[in-house]
Amino acid sequence: MSWTHRKREWTGCCVAPTDLTTLARRSGERFDEAAVMAVIYGRRAVATHGLREMPVWGEVFEAELQDQRYPQYTGSLRSRVLADYLKTLQH
């Protein structure tokens, strides 16, 4: 089943999930990597999320890395990897 098909069937909330393949198109054909990373890491809230049921990945990454050196930096790198992946999905 395709993502588009699943999106039409999605009924978990009053707002359908964002199509992450159109981030660049909705930003004037420019993929705003810094803005995407800020949302992933949790430095920028997303109004349509309402109560934050989606994880704040920066907190998740830092908690996983708390016993290692430079957890915040490594967490930022993980956010960067996710942003790089989302960039490859743009139509």
One Martini backbone bead per residue (centre of mass of N, CA, C, O) as a GRO file, in nm:
protein
   91
    1MET     BB    1   0.096   0.036   0.023
    2SER     BB    2   0.077   0.356  -0.016
    3TRP     BB    3   0.112   0.657   0.126
    4THR     BB    4  -0.130   0.796  -0.008
    5HIS     BB    5  -0.333   0.583   0.077
    6ARG     BB    6  -0.285   0.603   0.382
    7LYS     BB    7  -0.356   0.902   0.413
    8ARG     BB    8  -0.659   0.871   0.338
    9GLU     BB    9  -0.709   0.660   0.588
   10TRP     BB   10  -0.636   0.853   0.796
   11THR     BB   11  -0.782   0.897   1.156
   12GLY     BB   12  -0.606   1.000   1.419
   13CYS     BB   13  -0.684   1.297   1.321
   14CYS     BB   14  -0.781   1.615   1.209
   15VAL     BB   15  -0.485   1.606   1.088
   16ALA     BB   16  -0.300   1.545   0.839
   17PRO     BB   17  -0.018   1.441   0.739
   18THR     BB   18   0.265   1.535   0.614
   19ASP     BB   19   0.417   1.568   0.305
   20LEU     BB   20   0.761   1.511   0.290
   21THR     BB   21   0.790   1.539  -0.042
   22THR     BB   22   0.696   1.879  -0.026
   23LEU     BB   23   0.885   2.084   0.116
   24ALA     BB   24   1.015   2.241  -0.119
   25ARG     BB   25   0.762   2.332  -0.270
   26ARG     BB   26   0.648   2.490  -0.008
   27SER     BB   27   0.949   2.661  -0.026
   28GLY     BB   28   1.011   2.750  -0.323
   29GLU     BB   29   1.206   2.504  -0.417
   30ARG     BB   30   1.338   2.492  -0.117
   31PHE     BB   31   1.547   2.323   0.095
   32ASP     BB   32   1.524   2.377   0.447
   33GLU     BB   33   1.747   2.242   0.644
   34ALA     BB   34   1.739   2.408   0.907
   35ALA     BB   35   1.433   2.382   0.958
   36VAL     BB   36   1.418   2.075   0.962
   37MET     BB   37   1.618   2.032   1.195
   38ALA     BB   38   1.456   2.197   1.406
   39VAL     BB   39   1.215   2.006   1.410
   40ILE     BB   40   1.352   1.741   1.475
   41TYR     BB   41   1.505   1.851   1.742
   42GLY     BB   42   1.288   2.083   1.878
   43ARG     BB   43   1.335   2.406   1.819
   44ARG     BB   44   1.068   2.369   1.638
   45ALA     BB   45   0.747   2.416   1.616
   46VAL     BB   46   0.439   2.245   1.524
   47ALA     BB   47   0.121   2.339   1.505
   48THR     BB   48  -0.019   2.068   1.387
   49HIS     BB   49   0.065   1.886   1.638
   50GLY     BB   50   0.005   2.013   1.889
   51LEU     BB   51   0.036   1.795   2.082
   52ARG     BB   52   0.335   1.627   2.155
   53GLU     BB   53   0.346   1.315   2.009
   54MET     BB   54   0.584   1.369   1.880
   55PRO     BB   55   0.901   1.340   1.888
   56VAL     BB   56   1.186   1.478   2.030
   57TRP     BB   57   1.475   1.392   1.891
   58GLY     BB   58   1.686   1.536   2.059
   59GLU     BB   59   1.608   1.397   2.326
   60VAL     BB   60   1.644   1.109   2.232
   61PHE     BB   61   1.939   1.123   2.143
   62GLU     BB   62   2.059   1.228   2.413
   63ALA     BB   63   1.963   0.991   2.588
   64GLU     BB   64   2.118   0.768   2.428
   65LEU     BB   65   2.406   0.954   2.466
   66GLN     BB   66   2.477   1.029   2.773
   67ASP     BB   67   2.746   0.826   2.796
   68GLN     BB   68   2.869   1.007   2.588
   69ARG     BB   69   3.032   1.200   2.387
   70TYR     BB   70   2.867   1.460   2.269
   71PRO     BB   71   2.539   1.441   2.254
   72GLN     BB   72   2.447   1.699   2.105
   73TYR     BB   73   2.617   1.672   1.852
   74THR     BB   74   2.526   1.386   1.772
   75GLY     BB   75   2.226   1.460   1.756
   76SER     BB   76   2.263   1.663   1.524
   77LEU     BB   77   2.369   1.457   1.321
   78ARG     BB   78   2.112   1.289   1.313
   79SER     BB   79   1.935   1.515   1.206
   80ARG     BB   80   2.097   1.548   0.946
   81VAL     BB   81   2.040   1.270   0.830
   82LEU     BB   82   1.734   1.307   0.810
   83ALA     BB   83   1.742   1.558   0.629
   84ASP     BB   84   1.894   1.426   0.397
   85TYR     BB   85   1.677   1.219   0.339
   86LEU     BB   86   1.441   1.415   0.282
   87LYS     BB   87   1.579   1.544   0.036
   88THR     BB   88   1.557   1.278  -0.145
   89LEU     BB   89   1.218   1.295  -0.148
   90GLN     BB   90   1.194   1.517  -0.338
   91HIS     BB   91   0.979   1.650  -0.617
   0.00000   0.00000   0.00000
